[in-house]
Amino acid sequence: MADTTHGALAPTYDPLPITVARAHGTHVWDTDGNEFLDFLSGYSALNFGHLHQGLVAAAMSQLRQVTLTSRAFDHDRLEEFAQRLVEVVGVLTTGGEDSLVVPMNTGAEAVETAVKAVRKWGYDVRGVPEDEATVVVAAGNFHGRTTTLVGLSDNPTARDGFGPFAPGFRRVPFGDLDAVAAAVDDTTVAVLMEPVQGEAGVVVPPDDFWPGLRELTARQDIALVADEVQSGLGRTGTTLACELWDVQPDLACLGKALGGGIIPVSAVVGKPEILGVLTPGTHGSTFGGNPLACAVGIAALDLLSTGQYQARAAASGKVLTERLEALVERGLLAEARTVGLWAGIDLDPSLGTGRELCEALLERGVLAKDSRTETVRLSPPLSIVQPELEMALDILEESLVALRGEHSAAAANELAHAAAEAAADETTDESTDEATDTATDEATDTATDEATDTATDETTDKATDTASADEPGEDATEGTDERSELSPTAG
């Protein structure tokens, strides 16, 4: 694989070491011609696979006609796109066949549009005092990268260093209906949440959560906004993830797969009483709803309208679930969460990190991406066939076994090293003790010899002095005089 270099790029990403040069269907090829199975699908932007021929044909046809007019003028694909979106998605919201559509470009723009709409609806229709509207969001959320939306996040990497943030949002634990109920009051205009949290690692809430949200918000006249940018348009085996719990949100935010992996396309779809407050001049977008985007969006919605991709996601999702649960039972995964053809897998930290697993998969020909330290998301194109899915899961198993072997070997090496150090320390201690004993013995012998010699010398001297004192004569007299000079009472 070729090394990735980003000399002129700001370091906003830390990509895996692969440079993609070509793609088709479920596969990509790097600059060296190596082939890989795409198990990320552009975070669900490529639900229909790379370069789907129907989507490419729609784009190529429109490229020959007109690509951009701005919203200063209408164009012949705009209303067609909006109507198709109502038919496929609007009917799944409380807006039904009367739903309105606000076309934008990115998923973040769609969520920002929904926030603006529910606030204005709160002021104009609900009578909430100006600038006091509040929106309840969930911990672990990911709604986009704008300064407003990262302010909703509790992920330090996404949030820290970008404040001050917009006020008016209350964050509660995801899946905790009681916490949501406690957070709402007369100023609350909306509850905004992902049906399934993608960036957090495909976190699926309790089955009673979304039905409970629907009942609570309907009772208190609060808008229920579903961020379906990642979870929507077939990923969960349904057109909207909210269908898993038979819930109709008031607004659905769409993106990613709506552009077919060809061009950014997003939209907010739903209740006309809410979106209708966005009148001329209150909201807009130069590129939102451009002819090229509409042409591709219509083609993507046509693919979904048959239900084929949703059914394939549901069927393949069963295989995915069974295989991942088996890996959990074997201890190769700590946990696996699946919904449709979408999974979040957690590694035991002793086996390695999510990044290490993605690198191991890359070496074996599968592309995936970590979302948290020990978590990896799996989201292959909905067009994947079972042999490809089984092959990728075989490679996942092989990669996990390899990681376990590597970390077991590393752990064994560490233990061996520690044992060797301990043995070396023990040998050193023993040598030190022996040296100390020898030195002590030698010192004792030396001291004993010196003491014996000194005692012998002193005994000899005393004997000599005694003998001299007993003999009368000149020497004895001189000795007496010296003693008298040293006496304290002398003189």
C-alpha positions in Angstrom: 0.0 0.0 0.0 1.2 3.5 -0.8 2.0 5.8 2.1 -0.5 8.6 2.6 0.9 12.1 2.5 -0.9 15.3 3.4 1.7 18.0 3.1 -0.7 20.9 2.3 -3.7 19.6 4.3 -4.6 20.8 7.8 -4.3 17.8 10.1 -8.0 17.3 10.8 -7.9 13.6 10.1 -5.7 10.6 10.9 -6.5 8.2 8.0 -5.5 4.6 7.8 -2.4 4.1 5.5 -4.2 3.6 2.2 -4.7 5.9 -0.8 -7.7 5.0 -2.8 -7.5 5.4 -6.5 -10.5 3.5 -7.9 -13.8 2.0 -6.6 -16.8 0.0 -7.8 -19.6 -1.6 -5.9 -18.4 -3.0 -2.6 -14.7 -2.8 -3.5 -11.9 -0.1 -3.7 -8.4 -0.3 -5.1 -5.4 1.7 -3.9 -2.7 3.4 -6.0 -0.7 0.1 -6.1 -3.7 -1.8 -7.4 -4.4 -3.7 -4.2 -8.1 -4.6 -3.7 -10.1 -4.0 -0.5 -13.7 -4.7 0.6 -15.3 -1.5 1.9 -16.9 -2.2 5.3 -17.4 1.5 6.1 -19.4 2.8 3.1 -18.5 6.4 3.8 -20.3 6.4 7.2 -23.5 5.3 5.3 -23.1 7.8 2.4 -22.4 4.8 0.1 -25.4 2.6 1.1 -25.9 1.8 -2.6 -22.2 1.0 -3.1 -19.5 2.8 -5.2 -20.5 4.2 -8.6 -24.0 2.6 -8.7 -24.7 2.7 -12.4 -28.2 4.1 -12.0 -27.0 7.0 -9.8 -24.0 7.7 -12.2 -26.3 7.7 -15.2 -28.6 10.2 -13.4 -25.7 12.5 -12.6 -24.1 12.3 -16.1 -27.4 13.1 -17.7 -28.0 16.1 -15.5 -24.3 17.3 -16.0 -25.2 17.8 -19.6 -28.2 20.0 -18.8 -27.8 22.3 -15.8 -26.0 21.9 -12.5 -26.7 25.1 -10.5 -29.1 27.9 -10.6 -29.1 29.0 -7.0 -32.5 29.3 -5.3 -32.9 32.8 -6.9 -34.6 30.8 -9.7 -36.6 27.6 -9.8 -35.4 24.7 -11.9 -37.2 21.7 -13.4 -35.9 19.1 -10.9 -36.6 20.9 -7.6 -40.2 20.2 -7.1 -39.8 16.7 -8.5 -37.2 16.0 -5.8 -39.3 17.4 -3.0 -42.4 15.4 -4.1 -40.4 12.2 -4.3 -39.0 12.8 -0.9 -42.4 13.3 0.6 -43.6 10.0 -1.1 -40.7 7.9 0.3 -39.9 9.6 3.6 -42.5 12.3 4.4 -45.3 9.7 4.8 -43.2 8.2 7.6 -43.4 11.4 9.6 -46.4 13.1 11.2 -46.5 15.4 8.2 -47.7 12.5 6.0 -48.5 13.3 2.4 -48.6 17.0 3.3 -45.0 17.1 4.5 -42.7 19.9 3.5 -39.1 19.6 2.4 -36.1 22.0 3.0 -33.2 20.9 0.8 -29.7 21.5 2.0 -26.2 20.0 1.3 -24.7 18.2 4.4 -26.1 16.4 7.3 -25.0 19.1 9.7 -26.9 21.7 7.6 -30.0 19.6 7.8 -29.8 19.4 11.6 -29.0 23.1 11.9 -32.1 23.8 9.7 -34.3 21.7 12.0 -33.0 23.6 15.0 -33.8 26.9 13.4 -37.3 25.7 12.4 -38.3 24.3 15.8 -37.1 27.5 17.5 -39.0 29.8 15.2 -42.1 27.5 15.5 -41.7 27.7 19.3 -41.8 31.5 19.2 -44.3 32.0 16.4 -46.8 29.2 17.1 -46.2 28.0 20.7 -45.7 31.5 22.1 -42.4 30.7 23.9 -40.7 34.0 25.0 -38.1 35.2 22.5 -34.7 33.7 23.0 -35.8 31.3 25.7 -36.4 28.2 23.5 -34.7 25.0 24.7 -34.0 21.8 22.9 -33.3 18.4 24.7 -30.5 16.3 23.2 -28.7 13.1 24.2 -25.3 12.4 25.7 -23.1 10.6 23.2 -24.7 12.4 20.3 -23.1 13.3 17.0 -25.1 15.8 15.0 -22.3 17.5 13.0 -19.3 19.7 13.1 -20.6 23.3 13.2 -19.9 25.3 16.3 -23.6 25.0 17.4 -23.6 21.2 17.0 -20.3 20.4 18.6 -21.6 22.4 21.5 -24.2 19.6 22.0 -21.5 17.0 22.1 -19.9 15.6 25.2 -16.9 14.2 23.2 -13.9 16.3 24.3 -12.1 15.8 21.0 -15.0 17.2 19.0 -15.9 19.9 21.6 -12.9 21.3 23.4 -11.4 24.5 22.2 -14.4 25.6 20.1 -16.5 27.5 22.6 -18.4 29.6 23.6 -21.3 27.5 22.5 -24.9 28.4 21.7 -27.2 28.3 24.7 -30.6 26.7 24.9 -29.7 23.0 24.8 -30.2 20.4 27.6 -28.2 17.1 27.4 -29.6 14.0 29.1 -28.5 10.3 29.0 -29.4 8.5 25.8 -32.2 6.0 26.3 -33.3 7.5 29.7 -37.0 8.5 29.2 -37.3 9.7 32.8 -34.3 12.1 32.3 -36.0 13.5 29.2 -39.2 14.0 31.0 -37.4 15.9 33.8 -35.6 18.1 31.3 -38.6 19.4 29.4 -40.6 22.5 30.5 -42.7 25.3 29.0 -39.6 26.6 27.1 -38.9 23.2 25.4 -39.6 23.3 21.7 -38.0 20.0 20.6 -36.4 16.8 21.5 -33.6 16.1 19.0 -31.9 12.7 18.9 -30.5 10.0 16.7 -32.7 6.9 16.7 -29.5 4.9 16.9 -26.3 6.7 17.8 -23.7 6.0 15.1 -20.6 7.8 16.1 -20.9 6.6 19.7 -20.6 3.0 18.3 -24.0 2.0 17.0 -25.8 2.4 20.4 -29.4 1.1 20.3 -31.8 2.5 22.9 -34.2 0.4 24.9 -37.3 -0.6 22.9 -39.6 1.6 24.9 -37.5 4.7 24.5 -38.7 6.1 21.2 -42.3 5.2 21.7 -42.0 6.9 25.1 -40.5 10.0 23.4 -43.3 10.1 20.9 -46.0 10.0 23.7 -44.2 12.6 25.8 -43.6 15.1 23.1 -47.1 14.7 21.6 -48.7 15.3 25.0 -46.7 18.4 25.7 -46.8 19.8 22.2 -43.0 19.4 21.7 -41.5 18.6 18.3 -39.8 15.2 18.0 -36.8 15.5 15.6 -35.0 12.4 14.4 -31.5 12.8 13.1 -31.6 10.0 10.5 -28.5 11.2 8.6 -26.6 8.0 9.3 -29.4 5.6 10.4 -31.9 6.5 7.7 -32.4 5.4 4.1 -32.1 1.7 4.5 -29.2 1.1 6.9 -31.3 -0.4 9.6 -33.4 -2.6 7.3 -36.1 0.1 7.2 -36.3 3.4 5.3 -36.1 5.3 8.6 -34.7 3.8 11.8 -37.8 5.2 13.7 -39.8 2.5 11.9 -38.2 -0.1 14.1 -40.3 1.1 16.9 -43.3 2.2 14.8 -42.7 5.8 15.6 -43.3 8.8 13.4 -41.1 11.8 14.2 -42.3 15.3 13.4 -39.2 16.1 11.4 -36.6 13.8 9.9 -33.1 15.0 9.1 -31.5 13.2 6.1 -28.2 13.3 4.4 -25.3 11.0 3.4 -27.0 8.2 1.4 -29.4 10.7 -0.1 -26.5 11.8 -2.4 -25.7 8.3 -3.4 -22.0 8.7 -2.6 -21.8 11.1 -5.6 -22.7 14.6 -4.3 -23.6 16.0 -0.9 -27.4 16.1 -0.6 -29.4 16.6 2.6 -32.9 17.7 3.6 -35.3 18.1 6.4 -38.7 16.5 5.8 -41.8 16.6 7.9 -44.6 18.5 9.6 -45.8 21.5 7.5 -46.8 23.4 10.7 -43.2 23.5 11.7 -41.3 23.8 8.4 -43.8 26.3 7.1 -42.5 29.0 9.5 -39.3 29.3 7.3 -40.5 32.0 5.0 -38.5 33.8 2.3 -35.4 35.4 3.7 -35.4 33.4 7.0 -33.4 30.5 5.6 -31.6 29.5 2.5 -28.6 27.8 0.7 -26.8 28.6 -2.5 -26.2 25.0 -3.4 -29.1 23.4 -1.5 -31.5 21.8 -3.9 -29.3 22.4 -6.9 -30.3 20.5 -10.1 -27.4 18.0 -10.0 -28.2 17.2 -6.3 -31.9 16.8 -7.1 -31.2 14.5 -10.0 -29.0 12.2 -7.9 -31.4 12.4 -4.9 -34.4 11.4 -7.1 -32.5 8.4 -8.4 -31.5 7.3 -4.8 -35.1 7.6 -3.6 -36.2 5.5 -6.6 -33.9 2.8 -5.4 -35.3 2.9 -1.9 -38.9 3.0 -3.1 -38.9 -0.7 -4.1 -37.9 -1.8 -0.6 -35.2 -4.0 -2.1 -32.3 -2.4 -0.3 -34.1 -2.4 3.0 -34.9 -6.1 2.7 -31.3 -6.9 1.8 -30.0 -4.9 4.8 -32.4 -6.8 7.1 -31.4 -10.2 5.7 -27.6 -9.6 5.7 -28.0 -8.1 9.2 -29.1 -11.4 10.6 -25.9 -13.0 9.3 -23.9 -10.2 10.7 -25.5 -10.5 14.1 -25.0 -14.3 14.3 -21.4 -14.1 13.4 -20.6 -11.3 15.8 -22.4 -12.9 18.7 -20.3 -16.0 18.1 -17.1 -13.9 18.4 -18.4 -12.5 21.6 -19.0 -16.0 23.0 -15.4 -16.9 22.1 -14.1 -14.0 23.9 -12.7 -12.3 20.8 -15.1 -9.4 21.3 -16.3 -7.8 24.5 -19.6 -6.7 23.0 -21.4 -6.4 19.7 -24.4 -4.2 18.9 -26.2 -4.7 15.6 -29.2 -3.2 13.9 -29.9 -4.0 10.3 -26.6 -4.0 8.4 -24.9 -1.9 11.0 -22.8 -2.9 13.9 -20.6 -1.5 16.7 -18.1 -3.9 18.1 -16.1 -3.4 21.3 -12.7 -5.0 21.9 -11.4 -6.2 25.2 -8.7 -3.6 25.9 -6.2 -6.4 26.6 -6.5 -7.4 22.9 -5.8 -3.9 21.6 -7.5 -0.7 20.4 -10.0 -0.1 17.7 -7.3 1.5 15.6 -5.1 -1.6 15.9 -8.0 -3.8 14.7 -8.7 -1.5 11.7 -5.0 -1.7 10.8 -5.1 -5.5 11.1 -8.2 -5.6 8.9 -6.5 -3.3 6.4 -3.6 -5.6 6.1 -6.0 -8.4 5.2 -8.0 -6.4 2.7 -11.0 -5.0 4.6 -11.7 -1.3 5.3 -13.3 -0.2 8.6 -12.9 2.7 11.0 -12.8 3.0 14.8 -15.2 5.4 16.4 -14.0 5.2 20.0 -10.9 3.9 21.7 -12.0 0.2 21.8 -14.9 0.5 19.3 -15.1 -0.2 15.5 -18.1 0.5 13.3 -19.1 -1.9 10.6 -21.4 -0.7 7.8 -20.8 -2.3 4.4 -22.8 -1.2 1.4 -26.4 -2.5 1.4 -25.6 -4.1 -1.9 -23.1 -6.6 -0.4 -23.8 -10.2 -1.2 -23.5 -13.0 1.4 -20.2 -14.5 0.1 -18.5 -11.1 0.5 -20.1 -10.6 3.9 -18.9 -14.0 5.1 -15.4 -13.4 3.7 -15.2 -10.0 5.5 -16.3 -11.6 8.8 -13.8 -14.4 8.3 -11.1 -11.8 8.0 -12.5 -10.0 11.1 -12.2 -13.3 13.1 -8.7 -13.9 11.7 -7.6 -10.3 12.7 -9.0 -10.7 16.2 -7.2 -14.0 16.6 -4.0 -12.4 15.4 -4.4 -9.5 17.8 -4.9 -11.9 20.7 -1.8 -13.8 19.7 0.3 -10.7 19.4 -0.8 -9.3 22.7 -0.4 -12.7 24.4 3.1 -12.9 23.0 3.8 -9.4 24.1 2.4 -10.2 27.6 4.5 -13.3 27.7 7.6 -11.4 26.7 6.9 -8.8 29.4 6.5 -11.6 32.0 9.8 -13.2 30.8 11.6 -9.9 30.9 10.2 -9.2 34.4 11.3 -12.7 35.6 14.7 -12.2 34.1 15.1 -8.8 35.9 13.9 -10.4 39.1 16.4 -13.2 38.8 19.2 -10.7 38.0 18.3 -8.7 41.0 18.3 -11.8 43.2 21.7 -12.8 41.9 23.0 -9.3 42.5 21.6 -9.4 46.0 23.3 -12.8 46.7 26.6 -11.5 45.3 26.3 -8.4 47.4 25.6 -10.4 50.5 28.6 -12.7 49.8 30.8 -9.7 49.2 29.6 -8.0 52.3 30.2 -11.2 54.4 33.7 -11.5 53.0 34.5 -7.9 53.6 33.1 -8.1 57.1 35.2 -11.2 57.9 38.3 -9.5 56.5 37.6 -6.3 58.4 37.0 -8.3 61.5 40.2 -10.3 61.0 42.1 -7.1 60.3 40.6 -5.4 63.4 41.4 -8.4 65.5 45.0 -8.5 64.3 45.4 -4.8 64.8 43.9 -5.0 68.3 46.1 -7.9 69.2 49.2 -6.1 67.9 48.2 -2.9 69.8 47.6 -4.8 73.0 50.9 -6.6 72.6 52.7 -3.4 72.0 51.0 -1.7 74.9 51.8 -4.7 77.2 55.4 -4.6 76.1 55.6 -0.8 76.6 54.0 -1.1 80.1 56.4 -3.9 81.0 59.3 -1.8 79.8 58.1 1.3 81.7 57.6 -0.7 84.9 61.1 -2.2 84.6 62.6 1.3 84.1 60.7 2.7 87.1 62.0 0.0 89.4 65.6 0.7 88.5 67.2 3.7 90.3 69.1 6.3 88.2 68.9 9.3 86.0 66.2 8.1 83.6 63.7 7.5 86.3 64.2 11.1 87.6 63.6 12.6 84.2 60.3 10.6 83.8 59.1 12.0 87.1 59.8 15.6 86.0 57.8 15.1 82.7 54.8 13.9 84.6 55.0 16.8 86.9 54.9 19.3 84.0 51.7 17.7 82.5 49.9 17.7 85.9 47.0 20.3 86.1 48.2 21.3 89.6 51.7 21.9 88.5 53.3 25.3 88.9 
